[in-house]
Amino acid sequence: LQRRGLGRVVSVSLVVVLAFSAIGGIGAAVLTEMKNLAIDLPDHKQQIIDKINDLRNATKGPWLDSVYDTMDGIVKSIKGPMPAPNPNLTPPKEDTPSSSQPGAPMPAPNPNPAPPKEDTPSSSQPGAAPPSVAFSFLPFLQSVAAPVIEGLASTVLVIVLVVFMLIQREDLRNRFIRLIGSGSLINMTKAGDDGARRISRFLLMQLLVNTSFGILFAIGLAILGIPYALLWGFLAGALRYVPYIGSWAAASLPILWSIIVLPGWTQPLLVVEPWLFGHSIGVSAVALLISAAFWAWLWGPVGLILSAPLTACLVVLGRYVPALEFLSVLLGDEPVLERHVTYYQRLLAHDVDEAAAVVDEFVESHSADEVCDQVIVPALILAKENRDRCELTPDEEKLIFKATQEIVEEALLPKQQAAQQAAGSQPETDEEASGDWPVLVFGCPGHDQTDELALNLFARFFDPNKCRFKVISSTKLTAEIIAQIEEERPALVCIAALPPRGLVHARYLCKRLRAQLPEQKIFVGCWGLKENIERTKQRWLAAGADKVMTTMLETRASVLPFIQAQAHVQRLEPAHSS
């Protein structure tokens, strides 16, 4: 309305009038239905009496009497026998006249007793004026008018507050931003947008779900023949705004009414409440339950209704205000630990089964290379960092390495082998089958056993019929590694160097290889590297590396074409020699 040329005050006034008019119209319709229900209730008096008698008769019987007698005997045995009365104590005096004592003379009867007074002596006479009834205005105000006036005053206050908040919404927003701090405009703007989006989505989904719930509820009751189905449907939709107990309260009303008005007991049992789930607002289920209990304890039913929006606002504050980050961690539904951290923590706790479950869940929607890059390798880097800080014992490190190898063999290798079989399902030609196959590739650990384990995992992703991937032990010296490479002459040397430590030693190995074997192809995998990637690549290239990759997926994508090209060269060499 404001964009169409109307002023802000006029637009706000029209919106408020229309909104509260709609609410008032719905309320009037509901009150009319409830009035008709109240008028219809006395017609079912006999049915109510009959069903109460049925319930009373159902609670009678010899088996219930025996239960009652047994429970009564148990209670009496616990309490013990009642103490005997003391004969020395005088009984209390009764409110009897002294003439009741023995020997006292009886009073003579009154020969002319006064007639009893009637309740309305003057009204029974024809033409008599009705008695005057004294009306006190103050008790009337206290009992009837005061609650009505208080409710009207609260309603008017809410309307006025809504009007002024809508008129001055920009001013209130600017004051809130100034209160938090104008130095963090980006975070505050994002927090405001995020909070408004969450609450708007929550209210919209609540409206859609509750309206659908009420409509379906009314249709179901109408099919079952329950009177006033529209009224019960509206109350069901309205009561669903109260979390957890609203649905049960909505179902109890038509069930109670069906018990009252319908004959027998079979048809009321067919009234079943549908269970619908609300839209997620970014709050965990446990946190929402605890929040509902807290706000209900603090503000009563109003707090129970507002618990979900208030909790969503707290989650937004925790996400964008660093000092309140604990709120987002405690109340949010997003994972607070990254997947590789969870995997590593489970291995530290010696819970190999749950660690394998983490990998199994991730491998369902990702390739084997992605699992290694996003779960296995980051976990090995964490183990490497903890070992360098002397926080990880050698036994714990061995357990982590062994469990990781077992998990990879059980979870990743079957999927990788299936992919290789699908890729190699086409029959090989005679030229492909008659060559020096497979191609020899050396894997050189950059520094320690962690690099060696990563290379062993990487080597499992190659078809042994096409690539003979040989991993050199991390215990060998640099001179021994170079001597073995000179002796066996592999087509490719792949150096693995996991950060943060060991990169210097791995670059030294690369420099020695390039100095002694200038024609040797050298690929370097700095798997798990997240910082200073370009500068690190330049250092490796300056040290003599041909290619530098930061993920296993990227490394395998570079190694496979090289192997295929080298295999083609090996097939051509016998032909040229002949």
C-alpha positions in Angstrom: 0.0 0.0 0.0 2.8 2.4 0.8 4.4 1.8 -2.6 1.1 2.6 -4.3 1.1 6.1 -3.0 -0.6 5.8 0.4 1.2 7.2 3.4 2.7 5.0 6.0 0.2 5.9 8.7 -2.8 5.2 6.4 -1.2 2.0 5.1 -0.5 0.7 8.6 -4.0 1.7 9.8 -5.7 -0.1 6.9 -3.6 -3.3 7.5 -4.3 -3.3 11.2 -8.0 -2.7 10.7 -8.3 -5.4 8.1 -6.3 -7.9 10.2 -8.2 -7.3 13.4 -11.5 -7.3 11.6 -10.8 -10.7 10.2 -9.8 -11.9 13.6 -13.0 -10.4 15.1 -15.1 -12.0 12.4 -13.6 -15.4 13.0 -14.1 -15.0 16.7 -17.7 -14.0 16.3 -18.4 -17.1 14.1 -16.7 -19.3 16.7 -18.7 -17.8 19.5 -21.9 -18.3 17.6 -21.1 -22.0 17.1 -20.2 -22.3 20.8 -23.5 -20.7 21.7 -25.4 -23.2 19.6 -23.4 -26.0 21.2 -24.4 -24.7 24.6 -28.0 -24.6 23.6 -27.9 -28.1 22.2 -26.2 -29.6 25.3 -29.3 -29.9 27.5 -31.0 -32.1 24.9 -28.4 -34.8 25.6 -28.9 -34.9 29.3 -30.3 -38.4 29.3 -27.5 -39.8 27.2 -25.0 -38.3 29.6 -26.8 -39.9 32.6 -26.9 -43.3 30.8 -23.2 -43.3 30.0 -22.3 -42.2 33.5 -24.4 -45.1 34.8 -22.6 -47.4 32.3 -19.2 -46.3 33.7 -20.4 -46.7 37.3 -21.7 -50.2 36.5 -18.4 -51.1 34.8 -16.5 -50.3 38.0 -18.6 -52.7 40.0 -18.1 -56.4 40.4 -16.8 -59.1 42.7 -13.3 -58.8 41.2 -13.1 -55.1 41.9 -14.5 -55.7 45.5 -11.7 -58.2 46.1 -9.1 -55.7 44.8 -10.5 -53.0 47.1 -10.6 -55.3 50.1 -7.0 -56.4 49.5 -5.7 -52.8 49.1 -7.7 -51.8 52.3 -6.1 -54.7 54.2 -2.6 -53.7 53.0 -3.1 -50.1 54.1 -4.4 -51.2 57.5 -1.5 -53.5 58.1 1.0 -50.7 57.2 -0.7 -48.2 59.5 -0.9 -50.8 62.4 -3.8 -51.4 64.9 -5.7 -48.4 66.2 -4.9 -47.5 69.9 -7.5 -48.6 72.5 -9.4 -45.7 74.1 -8.3 -44.6 77.5 -11.1 -45.2 80.1 -9.7 -42.4 82.4 -10.5 -39.8 79.7 -13.9 -38.1 80.1 -15.9 -37.9 76.9 -16.6 -34.5 75.4 -19.8 -32.8 76.5 -22.7 -32.9 74.1 -24.7 -29.8 73.1 -27.8 -31.1 75.0 -29.8 -29.1 77.4 -29.3 -29.8 81.1 -32.8 -31.2 81.3 -31.6 -34.3 79.5 -29.7 -35.4 82.6 -31.3 -38.2 84.6 -33.8 -36.9 87.2 -34.3 -33.6 85.6 -37.9 -32.5 84.9 -39.0 -32.5 81.3 -40.2 -29.1 80.0 -43.9 -28.8 79.4 -44.9 -28.6 75.7 -46.1 -25.3 74.4 -49.9 -25.5 73.7 -49.7 -22.7 71.0 -46.7 -23.4 68.8 -45.9 -20.7 66.3 -46.4 -21.7 62.7 -43.2 -22.1 60.6 -42.2 -19.1 58.5 -42.5 -19.5 54.8 -39.8 -18.5 52.4 -41.9 -15.9 50.6 -44.8 -15.0 52.8 -45.8 -11.9 50.9 -45.3 -13.2 47.4 -47.9 -15.9 47.7 -50.7 -13.4 48.2 -52.4 -12.2 45.0 -51.5 -8.6 44.2 -48.6 -8.5 46.6 -45.6 -6.4 45.4 -42.4 -8.3 44.7 -39.7 -8.0 47.3 -37.0 -5.4 46.7 -33.5 -6.8 45.8 -30.6 -4.7 47.0 -28.0 -4.2 44.1 -24.4 -3.5 45.1 -22.4 -1.8 42.2 -19.0 -2.4 43.7 -19.1 -6.3 43.9 -20.4 -6.3 40.3 -17.4 -4.3 39.1 -15.0 -6.6 41.0 -16.6 -9.8 39.7 -17.7 -9.1 36.2 -16.7 -5.7 34.9 -13.1 -5.7 36.1 -11.9 -8.7 34.1 -13.7 -7.5 31.0 -12.2 -4.0 31.3 -8.8 -5.5 31.9 -9.0 -7.7 28.8 -10.2 -4.8 26.6 -7.4 -2.6 27.9 -4.8 -5.2 27.1 -6.3 -5.6 23.6 -6.2 -1.9 23.0 -2.6 -1.7 24.3 -1.5 -4.5 21.9 -3.2 -2.8 18.9 -1.6 0.5 19.7 1.8 -1.1 20.2 1.5 -2.9 16.9 0.5 0.3 15.1 3.4 2.3 16.4 6.0 -0.5 15.9 4.9 -0.7 12.2 5.0 3.0 11.8 8.5 3.4 13.3 10.0 0.1 12.3 13.0 1.6 10.5 13.8 3.8 13.6 13.6 0.7 15.9 15.8 -1.3 13.5 18.5 1.5 13.4 18.4 1.8 17.2 18.9 -1.9 17.6 21.9 -1.8 15.2 23.4 1.1 17.1 22.9 -0.7 20.4 24.7 -3.8 19.2 27.4 -1.8 17.5 27.6 -0.1 14.1 31.1 -1.5 13.5 29.7 -4.9 12.6 27.1 -3.9 10.1 27.6 -6.9 7.9 27.1 -9.4 10.7 24.1 -7.5 12.1 22.5 -7.3 8.7 23.0 -11.0 8.0 21.7 -11.8 11.5 18.6 -9.7 11.0 17.9 -11.2 7.6 18.5 -14.7 8.9 16.3 -14.3 11.9 13.5 -12.7 9.9 13.7 -15.5 7.4 13.6 -18.2 10.0 10.7 -16.8 11.9 8.7 -15.9 8.7 9.3 -19.5 7.5 8.2 -20.9 10.8 5.0 -18.8 11.0 4.1 -19.5 7.4 4.6 -23.3 7.8 2.7 -23.2 11.1 -0.2 -21.5 9.4 -0.2 -23.9 6.5 0.2 -27.0 8.7 -2.4 -25.9 11.3 -4.9 -24.9 8.6 -4.5 -28.2 6.8 -4.7 -30.0 10.1 -8.0 -28.2 11.0 -9.5 -28.8 7.6 -8.6 -32.5 7.6 -9.8 -32.8 11.2 -13.2 -31.2 10.3 -13.6 -33.4 7.2 -12.8 -36.5 9.2 -15.3 -35.6 12.0 -18.0 -34.8 9.4 -17.5 -38.2 7.8 -17.8 -39.8 11.2 -21.0 -37.9 11.9 -19.7 -35.8 14.8 -21.8 -32.6 15.3 -20.2 -29.2 15.0 -17.3 -30.5 12.9 -16.4 -27.0 11.7 -16.0 -25.8 15.2 -13.8 -28.7 16.3 -11.7 -28.2 13.1 -11.1 -24.6 13.9 -10.3 -25.3 17.5 -7.9 -28.1 16.4 -6.1 -25.7 14.0 -5.9 -23.0 16.7 -4.8 -25.3 19.5 -1.9 -26.7 17.4 -0.1 -23.4 17.9 0.5 -24.6 21.4 3.4 -27.0 21.0 3.2 -30.7 22.1 -0.1 -30.4 24.1 -2.2 -28.5 21.6 -2.9 -31.5 19.3 -4.0 -33.7 22.2 -6.2 -30.9 23.6 -7.7 -30.5 20.1 -8.5 -34.2 19.9 -9.9 -34.5 23.4 -12.7 -32.0 22.7 -14.5 -33.8 19.8 -13.8 -37.1 21.5 -15.6 -35.9 24.7 -18.4 -34.5 22.6 -18.8 -37.7 20.6 -19.0 -39.6 23.9 -21.7 -37.3 25.0 -24.0 -37.1 21.9 -23.4 -40.4 20.1 -25.2 -43.6 21.2 -23.0 -46.4 22.4 -19.2 -46.5 22.7 -18.0 -47.8 19.3 -18.2 -44.7 17.1 -16.4 -42.3 19.4 -13.3 -44.6 19.4 -12.9 -43.9 15.6 -11.9 -40.3 16.2 -8.2 -40.4 15.6 -5.9 -37.3 15.6 -3.5 -37.0 12.6 0.1 -36.4 13.6 1.7 -33.7 11.5 5.2 -32.4 11.8 6.1 -28.7 11.6 8.9 -27.2 9.5 12.4 -27.2 10.8 13.6 -23.8 12.0 17.2 -24.8 12.6 16.7 -26.0 16.2 17.4 -29.5 17.4 14.5 -31.5 18.8 16.0 -31.9 22.3 16.8 -28.2 22.5 13.3 -27.4 21.4 11.8 -29.6 24.1 14.0 -28.0 26.8 13.3 -24.5 25.5 9.5 -25.2 25.5 9.7 -26.4 29.1 11.8 -23.3 30.1 9.6 -20.7 28.4 6.4 -22.4 29.7 7.8 -22.3 33.2 8.8 -18.7 32.8 5.7 -17.3 31.0 3.1 -20.0 31.2 1.1 -20.9 28.0 2.3 -17.8 26.3 5.9 -18.9 26.7 5.0 -22.3 25.4 3.5 -20.8 22.2 6.5 -18.5 21.7 9.2 -21.0 22.6 10.0 -22.0 19.0 10.4 -18.4 17.6 12.4 -17.3 20.7 14.7 -20.3 20.4 15.3 -19.6 16.7 16.3 -16.0 17.5 18.8 -17.3 20.1 20.3 -19.6 17.5 20.7 -16.7 15.1 22.3 -14.6 17.7 24.7 -17.4 18.5 25.6 -17.7 14.9 26.5 -14.1 14.3 27.6 -12.8 17.7 30.9 -14.4 18.7 30.3 -14.0 22.4 27.0 -16.0 22.1 28.3 -18.8 19.9 27.6 -21.3 22.6 23.8 -20.7 21.9 24.2 -21.9 18.3 26.2 -24.9 19.4 23.8 -25.9 22.1 20.5 -25.2 20.4 21.2 -25.5 16.7 20.6 -28.6 14.6 23.6 -28.4 12.4 26.6 -30.7 13.1 29.0 -29.0 15.5 31.8 -31.4 14.6 33.1 -31.9 11.1 32.8 -35.4 9.8 36.6 -36.1 9.9 36.7 -34.8 13.5 33.9 -37.1 14.5 35.7 -40.0 12.8 39.0 -39.2 14.6 37.3 -38.7 18.0 35.6 -42.1 17.7 39.0 -43.7 16.9 40.5 -42.0 20.0 37.7 -43.5 22.0 38.5 -46.9 20.6 35.0 -47.1 19.1 35.9 -48.5 15.7 32.3 -49.5 14.9 31.0 -46.0 15.1 34.0 -44.6 13.2 33.2 -47.1 10.5 29.6 -46.0 10.6 30.7 -42.4 9.9 32.6 -43.6 6.8 29.7 -45.9 5.7 27.2 -43.0 5.9 29.5 -40.7 3.9 30.4 -43.3 1.2 26.8 -43.8 0.3 26.7 -40.4 -1.5 30.4 -39.8 -2.3 33.2 -41.5 -4.2 36.0 -43.3 -2.5 38.4 -40.5 -3.4 36.1 -37.9 -1.8 35.9 -40.0 1.3 39.7 -40.1 1.6 40.0 -36.4 0.9 37.3 -35.3 3.3 37.4 -37.9 6.1 40.4 -40.1 6.1 43.2 -37.7 5.2 42.1 -34.9 7.5 41.8 -37.4 10.3 45.4 -38.6 9.7 46.5 -35.0 9.7 44.9 -34.5 13.1 46.7 -37.6 14.4 50.0 -36.3 13.0 49.5 -33.0 14.7 48.6 -34.6 18.1 51.6 -36.9 17.8 54.0 -34.0 17.1 52.6 -32.3 20.3 53.2 -35.6 22.2 49.4 -35.9 22.9 49.1 -39.2 21.1 50.8 -42.3 22.3 52.4 -44.7 19.9 49.9 -47.4 20.8 47.0 -45.0 20.0 48.6 -44.1 16.7 49.0 -47.8 15.8 45.3 -48.3 16.6 44.3 -45.4 14.5 46.4 -46.6 11.5 45.2 -50.2 11.8 41.5 -49.2 12.2 41.8 -46.9 9.2 43.2 -49.6 7.0 40.5 -52.0 8.0 37.7 -49.4 7.4 39.1 -48.6 4.0 39.3 -52.2 3.0 35.7 -52.9 4.2 34.0 -49.7 3.1 35.9 -48.2 0.2 37.6 -50.9 -1.7 34.4 -52.8 -2.7 33.0 -49.6 -4.2 36.2 -48.7 -5.9 36.6 -52.2 -7.4 33.0 -52.1 -8.7 33.8 -48.8 -10.4 37.0 -50.3 -11.9 35.1 -53.3 -13.2 32.4 -51.0 -14.7 35.1 -48.9 -16.4 37.0 -51.9 -17.6 34.1 -54.0 -18.7 35.0 -53.5 -22.4 37.3 -56.2 -23.8 40.8 -55.2 -24.5 42.2 -55.3 -28.0 45.1 -57.5 -29.0 47.4 -54.5 -29.0 46.4 -53.6 -25.5 46.7 -57.2 -24.3 50.2 -57.8 -25.8 52.3 -55.2 -24.0 54.5 -54.8 -21.0 51.7 -54.3 -18.6 51.3 -53.1 -15.8 53.1 -49.8 -15.4 55.4 -49.4 -12.4 54.8 -46.5 -10.1 56.7 -45.8 -6.9 55.1 -44.1 -3.9 57.6 -42.3 -1.7 56.5 -41.1 1.8 57.6 -37.6 2.4 58.5 -38.0 6.0 56.9 -40.5 8.3 54.4 -43.4 8.7 51.4 -41.1 8.2 52.5 -40.4 4.7 53.2 -44.0 4.1 49.7 -45.0 5.2 48.2 -42.3 2.9 50.2 -43.8 0.0 49.0 -47.3 0.8 45.4 -46.1 0.8 46.0 -44.3 -2.5 47.6 -47.3 -4.1 44.5 -49.4 -3.4 42.5 -47.3 -5.9 44.5 -48.5 -8.9 43.8 -51.7 -10.8 46.8 -54.0 -10.1 46.5 -55.4 -13.7 47.2 -52.0 -15.1 49.3 -50.3 -12.5 51.9 -51.8 -10.1 51.9 -49.2 -7.4 54.8 -49.9 -5.0 55.1 -48.0 -1.8 58.6 -47.6 -0.3 58.9 -47.8 3.5 59.1 -44.6 5.4 62.0 -45.9 7.5 64.4 -45.9 4.5 66.9 -43.1 4.1 66.9 -40.7 1.2 70.0 -42.3 -0.4 68.4 -45.7 -0.2 65.2 -44.5 -1.9 67.1 -42.9 -4.7 69.2 -46.0 -5.2 66.1 -48.2 -5.4 64.5 -45.8 -7.9 67.7 -45.9 -10.0 67.7 -49.6 -10.0 64.0 -50.3 -10.9 63.4 -47.2 -13.1 59.7 -46.7 -12.4 57.6 -44.7 -14.9 56.4 -42.3 -12.2 57.4 -41.4 -8.6 54.6 -40.1 -6.5 55.7 -38.3 -3.3 53.1 -37.9 -0.5 53.6 -35.1 2.1 50.8 -34.5 4.5 50.9 -31.1 6.3 51.9 -29.5 8.6 55.3 -31.1 9.2 57.6 -33.1 6.9 57.3 -30.8 3.9 60.9 -29.7 4.2 62.1 -33.3 4.2 59.9 -34.2 1.3 61.2 -31.2 -0.8 64.7 -32.3 0.0 63.9 -35.8 -1.4 62.4 -34.2 -4.5 65.5 -32.1 -5.1 67.8 -35.1 -4.8 65.7 -37.1 -7.2 65.7 -34.3 -9.7 69.4 -33.8 -9.4 70.3 -37.4 -9.9 67.4 -38.4 -12.3 66.6 -35.4 -14.5 64.2 -37.4 -16.8 62.2 -38.9 -13.9 58.5 -38.0 -13.7 57.7 -36.7 -10.2 54.2 -36.0 -8.9 53.7 -34.6 -5.5 50.6 -35.0 -3.4 50.3 -32.4 -0.6 47.0 -34.0 0.5 45.0 -32.0 3.0 46.8 -28.7 2.4 44.4 -25.8 3.1 46.6 -22.8 3.5 49.2 -21.1 1.2 48.4 -23.5 -1.6 49.8 -21.5 -4.4 53.0 -20.6 -2.6 53.5 -24.2 -1.6 53.0 -25.3 -5.2 55.6 -22.9 -6.4 58.1 -24.2 -3.9 57.6 -27.8 -5.0 57.9 -26.8 -8.7 61.1 -25.1 -7.9 62.3 -28.2 -6.1 61.8 -30.3 -9.3 58.3 -31.6 -9.2 56.4 -31.9 -12.4 52.9 -31.6 -10.9 51.6 -30.7 -7.4 48.1 -31.8 -6.2 46.3 -31.2 -2.9 43.7 -33.9 -3.1 43.7 -37.6 -3.8 41.0 -37.1 -6.4 43.1 -34.6 -8.3 46.2 -36.8 -8.0 44.4 -39.9 -9.4 43.0 -37.8 -12.2 46.5 -36.8 -13.1 48.1 -40.2 -12.6 45.6 -42.3 -14.7 46.2 -40.5 -18.0 49.9 -40.7 -17.5 49.7 -44.4 -16.8 47.6 -44.9 -20.0 50.1 -42.9 -22.0 53.0 -44.8 -20.6 51.3 -48.1 -21.3 50.9 -47.1 -24.9 54.6 -46.2 -25.0 55.5 -49.6 -23.6 53.4 -51.4 -26.2 55.2 -49.5 -29.0 58.7 -50.2 -27.7 58.7 -53.9 -28.6 57.3 -53.1 -32.0 60.1 -50.7 -32.8 62.8 -53.0 -31.4 61.5 -55.8 -33.6 
